[in-house]
Amino acid sequence: MATTPLGIALEEHFLDAEIKAKFAPNDAGPGRGPGMAERLGDLGALRLKEMDETGIDIQVVSHGAPSVQKM
C-alpha cells in the first residue's frame, strides 16, 4: 500500500497578542505586509484553511519577534 508523503512546513511563526502588546510599538519586529498581523496571530481556522489550500499537513511553529527572551 503506497502512502502519500506529508507536507511539513518548518520555521512557521505566530505572534502572541499579549507579548506583542507589551513591546509594541517600540519593538514590533520588522515591517509586515497586508494581512500578515492577522495570520501571525492565528493558530486556528485561518491557519488551518491556508495549510489545506497549500497542501501542508504539519507546521513547526515558533514565536516571532519580539519574543519572550526580552521579558
Secondary structure, DSSP 8 states (H G I E B T S, - for coil): -------EEEEEEE--HHHHHHHTTTT--S---TTHHHHHH-SSHHHHHHHHHHT--EEEEEE-SS-GGG-
